Amino acid sequence: MEIAIIEDEKYTAELIERFCLQYDSDNQIVKTVANVEDSIKWFSAVNKLPDLVFMDVQLTDGLSFEIFEKINIEVPVIFITAYDDYAIRAFKLNSIDYILKPFDFDDIKKAFEKYHKLKESLIANSNPSFEKLFTTGNKPYKSRFLIKTGEHYKFITTSTIAYFLFEDGVVIAKMFDKSQQIVNESLDELELLIDPLKFYRINRKLIVSIDAISNIQSYFNRRLSIRLIPGNLLELVSRERVLGFKIWMNL
């Protein structure tokens, strides 16, 4: 497995590397970067992304979240920090785990085990978009859709979409600003096109953005109900998708 480390403390970076190799001697540290600026440059220039990234939240020149604001990184990330204040924000990115300093080998070992469990569980649940995430082809996910309205065309960006809903024979993209647009792709096609860390198909008719989920509750027969924004929409996660949904949400 190829691994990158984004960490400004030299001792901590070396400790992460040592524990990665202790967990599996075949692991390879392909890059160690100490700040936001150099991380953006490296991710922008590299031809092949690593399989996994260990990333400190607070770097010398800012928060590592700024990296994701500048470039699109489709790689699972394990965040490491001295504070737990950023956990929710981290899990809305590519995070599969959140380790607090000081940490030891067992913490890194559990993070690797979670990575492998996540990979195996989601692929076993027949979610082809997650299989793409854990395969280092690194084809970019769809960032915008071309929409025709009358005789005119316009773009909508994927980040502005709260959820995709199949209704009355068409797929509707519901936007965070409460507008909506019909898209040409089916839900099955969308699962392969959009970022599986940002979107999850909760049932046969709905793919939701993680940023659209305002509340999650237990429901009858081991299912879950979720409330979505905008519109305060209440929907059920189908029983066969509950396990994958919980892993996706890091619950």
MIMARZA-394798 format. One line per 3 residues: number of its first residue (from 1); their letters; for each residue x, y, z of C-alpha. Coordinates in nm, 2 decimals, decimal comma. Layout:
NUM) a) X/Y/Z  ...
***
This chain:
1) mei) 0,00/0,00/0,00  0,13/0,35/-0,09  0,09/0,60/0,18
4) aii) 0,14/0,98/0,21  0,19/1,17/0,54  0,09/1,53/0,59
7) ede) 0,24/1,63/0,92  0,45/1,93/1,03  0,60/1,77/1,34
10) kyt) 0,91/1,57/1,23  0,89/1,33/1,52  0,52/1,26/1,47
13) ael) 0,57/1,20/1,09  0,86/0,96/1,17  0,64/0,78/1,43
16) ier) 0,35/0,74/1,18  0,60/0,60/0,92  0,74/0,36/1,17
19) fcl) 0,40/0,23/1,28  0,28/0,20/0,92  0,58/-0,03/0,84
22) qyd) 0,53/-0,21/1,17  0,17/-0,29/1,07  0,28/-0,41/0,73
25) sdn) 0,64/-0,41/0,60  0,51/-0,39/0,25  0,36/-0,05/0,31
28) qiv) 0,55/0,23/0,13  0,57/0,60/0,24  0,57/0,78/-0,10
31) ktv) 0,57/1,13/0,03  0,59/1,33/0,36  0,47/1,70/0,35
34) anv) 0,48/1,95/0,63  0,23/2,23/0,53  -0,08/2,32/0,34
37) eds) 0,09/2,50/0,05  0,33/2,22/-0,03  0,05/1,96/0,00
40) ikw) -0,16/2,14/-0,26  0,14/2,16/-0,49  0,22/1,79/-0,45
43) fsa) -0,14/1,67/-0,49  -0,18/1,89/-0,80  0,14/1,76/-0,96
46) vnk) 0,14/1,39/-0,87  0,04/1,15/-1,15  -0,07/0,87/-0,92
49) lpd) -0,24/0,93/-0,58  -0,15/0,72/-0,28  -0,39/0,45/-0,15
52) lvf) -0,42/0,63/0,19  -0,32/0,96/0,36  -0,24/1,03/0,72
55) mdv) -0,30/1,40/0,77  -0,26/1,63/1,07  -0,54/1,88/1,10
58) qlt) -0,33/2,18/1,22  -0,03/2,25/1,01  0,22/2,53/1,02
61) dgl) 0,04/2,75/0,77  -0,32/2,66/0,84  -0,58/2,38/0,87
64) sfe) -0,54/2,08/0,64  -0,91/2,12/0,54  -0,79/2,41/0,32
67) ife) -0,62/2,15/0,10  -0,96/2,01/0,01  -1,10/2,36/-0,06
70) kin) -0,83/2,41/-0,33  -0,82/2,07/-0,50  -1,02/1,76/-0,53
73) iev) -0,86/1,47/-0,35  -1,03/1,13/-0,39  -0,83/0,93/-0,14
76) pvi) -0,92/0,79/0,20  -0,78/1,00/0,48  -0,69/0,92/0,85
79) fit) -0,68/1,25/1,04  -0,45/1,30/1,33  -0,47/1,59/1,57
82) ayd) -0,42/1,70/1,93  -0,78/1,83/1,95  -1,12/1,67/1,89
85) dya) -1,29/2,00/1,78  -1,27/1,92/1,41  -1,41/1,56/1,41
88) ira) -1,74/1,64/1,25  -1,58/1,86/0,98  -1,32/1,58/0,91
91) fkl) -1,59/1,31/0,86  -1,76/1,53/0,60  -1,44/1,50/0,40
94) nsi) -1,26/1,18/0,30  -1,21/1,07/0,66  -1,22/0,71/0,76
97) dyi) -1,08/0,76/1,10  -0,98/1,04/1,35  -0,69/0,98/1,58
100) lkp) -0,61/1,19/1,88  -0,25/1,27/1,99  -0,07/1,13/2,17
103) fdf) -0,12/0,79/1,99  0,05/0,46/1,99  0,08/0,16/1,76
106) ddi) -0,26/0,02/1,86  -0,43/0,34/1,74  -0,26/0,31/1,40
109) kka) -0,33/-0,06/1,38  -0,70/0,00/1,45  -0,71/0,27/1,18
112) fek) -0,57/0,03/0,93  -0,82/-0,24/1,03  -1,10/0,01/0,99
115) yhk) -0,97/0,10/0,65  -0,97/-0,26/0,54  -1,31/-0,33/0,70
118) lke) -1,46/-0,03/0,52  -1,31/-0,14/0,19  -1,43/-0,50/0,22
121) sli) -1,77/-0,41/0,36  -1,87/-0,16/0,10  -1,74/-0,36/-0,19
124) ans) -1,92/-0,67/-0,05  -2,24/-0,46/-0,04  -2,21/-0,42/-0,42
127) nps) -2,15/-0,05/-0,42  -1,94/-0,01/-0,74  -1,86/0,36/-0,66
130) fek) -1,69/0,26/-0,34  -1,49/0,00/-0,53  -1,36/0,28/-0,75
133) lft) -1,26/0,48/-0,44  -1,04/0,21/-0,31  -0,88/0,14/-0,66
136) tgn) -0,60/0,37/-0,75  -0,70/0,47/-1,10  -0,80/0,81/-0,96
139) kpy) -1,04/0,90/-1,24  -1,20/1,23/-1,13  -1,56/1,22/-1,02
142) ksr) -1,82/1,44/-1,19  -1,80/1,80/-1,07  -2,08/1,95/-1,28
145) fli) -2,38/1,86/-1,48  -2,50/2,02/-1,81  -2,87/2,11/-1,78
148) ktg) -3,10/2,21/-2,06  -3,38/2,45/-1,99  -3,59/2,52/-2,29
151) ehy) -3,35/2,63/-2,57  -3,07/2,72/-2,32  -2,80/2,52/-2,14
154) kfi) -2,64/2,58/-1,80  -2,41/2,41/-1,56  -2,48/2,31/-1,20
157) tts) -2,19/2,20/-0,98  -2,21/1,88/-0,78  -2,13/2,05/-0,46
160) tia) -2,46/2,25/-0,47  -2,67/1,93/-0,49  -2,83/1,81/-0,17
163) yfl) -2,98/1,49/-0,31  -3,08/1,31/-0,63  -3,44/1,18/-0,63
166) fed) -3,61/0,94/-0,87  -3,97/1,06/-0,91  -4,23/1,02/-1,18
169) gvv) -3,99/0,85/-1,41  -3,71/1,11/-1,40  -3,41/1,19/-1,18
172) iak) -3,43/1,53/-1,01  -3,13/1,70/-0,85  -3,25/1,90/-0,55
175) mfd) -3,02/2,19/-0,47  -2,93/2,34/-0,14  -3,09/2,67/-0,25
178) ksq) -3,42/2,48/-0,29  -3,42/2,49/-0,67  -3,43/2,16/-0,86
181) qiv) -3,32/2,04/-1,20  -3,39/1,72/-1,41  -3,07/1,53/-1,49
184) nes) -3,02/1,28/-1,77  -2,84/1,01/-1,58  -3,01/0,73/-1,39
187) lde) -2,94/0,67/-1,02  -2,73/0,36/-1,12  -2,52/0,58/-1,35
190) lel) -2,48/0,85/-1,09  -2,35/0,60/-0,83  -2,05/0,55/-1,07
193) lid) -2,00/0,92/-1,15  -2,02/1,11/-0,82  -1,79/1,10/-0,52
196) plk) -1,88/0,81/-0,29  -1,74/0,98/0,01  -1,98/1,27/-0,05
199) fyr) -2,29/1,09/-0,17  -2,46/0,76/-0,07  -2,76/0,58/-0,21
202) inr) -2,99/0,52/0,09  -3,27/0,34/-0,10  -3,39/0,27/-0,45
205) kli) -3,50/0,62/-0,52  -3,26/0,85/-0,34  -2,89/0,94/-0,34
208) vsi) -2,80/1,19/-0,06  -2,51/1,43/0,01  -2,36/1,40/0,35
211) dai) -2,40/1,77/0,39  -2,78/1,74/0,34  -2,83/1,51/0,64
214) sni) -2,95/1,71/0,95  -3,06/1,42/1,17  -3,05/1,04/1,20
217) qsy) -3,27/0,82/1,41  -3,34/0,45/1,47  -3,65/0,32/1,30
220) fnr) -3,86/0,00/1,31  -3,70/-0,33/1,20  -3,34/-0,21/1,24
223) rls) -3,37/0,06/0,98  -3,28/0,42/1,01  -3,47/0,74/0,93
226) irl) -3,28/1,05/0,81  -3,40/1,41/0,78  -3,27/1,61/0,49
229) ipg) -3,22/1,97/0,40  -3,36/2,16/0,23  -3,73/2,09/0,28
232) nll) -3,70/1,90/0,61  -3,75/1,58/0,40  -3,78/1,26/0,61
235) elv) -3,66/0,94/0,44  -3,57/0,58/0,53  -3,25/0,40/0,47
238) sre) -3,34/0,06/0,33  -3,25/-0,23/0,56  -2,99/-0,38/0,32
241) rvl) -2,81/-0,05/0,30  -2,80/0,04/0,68  -2,46/-0,13/0,74
244) gfk) -2,29/0,05/0,45  -2,46/0,38/0,55  -2,33/0,35/0,91
247) iwm) -1,98/0,28/0,78  -2,01/0,57/0,54  -2,12/0,81/0,81
250) nl) -1,85/0,67/1,05  -2,11/0,59/1,31
***
